[in-house]
């Protein structure tokens, strides 16, 4: 890294932003190596954690925009990782369900994501990784609760 002026180097907001840019690239590249996208991982994990839900609820839970959610669901349906069926209570909505192959794919993606995290946090010890994670969670929870 080039030498930065102290006024910039000492700004946590700038450091977080720059680190987030690298993290986004590392995660996208790592998932791309196994033919997946960040949104695939988020959707499959949400369905495993919560169970079948509408596309709209899935979008809210994962933070994926509806237009992007449709494309993501189409890709996952085509791969056989999820099923899209009409909601029996409201046939205008679709319910998305994780399939058995989708559960297997999620396990593969979890292994890949673990490796990606190791790559991202390579310069940190285990203790430093845990400390960083705790601090980031604390910051995120604070700003989520106090927008």
NORQUI-V207610 format. One record per residue. RES is the residue in one letter. PSI is psi in whole degrees, 0 to 359 (999 if undefined). Layout:
res->(RES	RES)
psi->(PSI	PSI)
This chain:
res->(X	X	X	X	X	X	X	X	X	X	X	X	X	X	X	X	X	X	X	X	X	X	X	X	X	X	X	X	X	X	X	X	X	X	X	X	X	X	X	X	X	X	X	X	X	X	X	X	X	X	X	X	X	X	X	X	X	X	X	X	X	X	X	X	X	X	X	X	X	X	X	X	X	X	X	X	X	X	X	X	X	X	X	X	X	X	X	X	X	X	X	X	X	X	X	X	X	X	X	X	X	X	X	X	X	X	X	X	X	X	X	X	X	X	X	X	X	X	X	X	X	X	X	X	X	X	X	X	X	X	X	X	X	X	X	X	X	X	X	X	X	X	X	X	X	X	X)
psi->(136	159	125	150	141	325	329	313	330	6	108	323	318	317	318	317	313	320	321	323	314	319	316	314	315	317	313	315	317	319	326	328	337	19	27	168	162	320	328	312	314	318	312	318	319	317	322	318	322	332	185	142	167	160	320	315	322	319	315	318	324	347	20	129	148	317	321	327	319	313	318	314	318	316	317	325	313	324	350	14	337	161	144	119	152	140	122	332	334	96	354	342	155	145	134	130	137	134	171	314	329	322	319	318	319	319	319	316	324	319	318	318	322	318	320	318	319	318	314	317	18	320	356	146	169	315	318	323	315	319	314	315	314	316	319	320	315	315	313	315	318	311	338	321	340	67	999)
